[in-house]
């Protein structure tokens, strides 16, 4: 069982930097990840594809 399996995380500012890495790590550990971003739609969509 993964550390965050069955948990849900909301991460703000996840399209780049620390927020992105946190989203990636949480997803790797089994969390359901919801995230927001401010202005980079392309980076947000890329992260969405990566996490699926």
N, C-alpha and C positions, 0 to 999 in steps of 0.2 A: 504494500500500500504506500502510495506517495504521501508526502508530508501534508500537502494542502488538498488532497482529494476530498470532494464534496463541499469545499468552501468556495465562496464567491468573493472576488476582489474588484473594487472600483479604483482605477488608477487614473489620476489626472495628469495631463501633459505627457502622454505616452508615445507620442509620435517620434520623439528623439531623446537622446541623452539618457539620464538616469531613469526616467519614467519608462522608456522603452525597454531597458534592461530588466527593470523590475517586472514589467508585464511578461517578458520572455521567461524569466526564472519562475514566476508564479505559475505560468502555464505548464512549464516543464515539470513542476511539482504537483500537477493535477488540478489546479484551481480553475474555476470558471472565471474568465477575465472580461470585464467591461472596462472600456477606457475612453477618455476624452482627449481632444487635441484642440489647439487654438486656430491655427491658420494653415497647416500643411495637410491638405486633404490627401494628396498623393502618398505622403508618408503614413498617414493614418490607414489608408486602404492597403498599403503594402504590409503594414503590421498585422492587419486583420487577416490577410491571406497567409502570412507566416504562422500565425497562431492557430489556424484551423487545422 
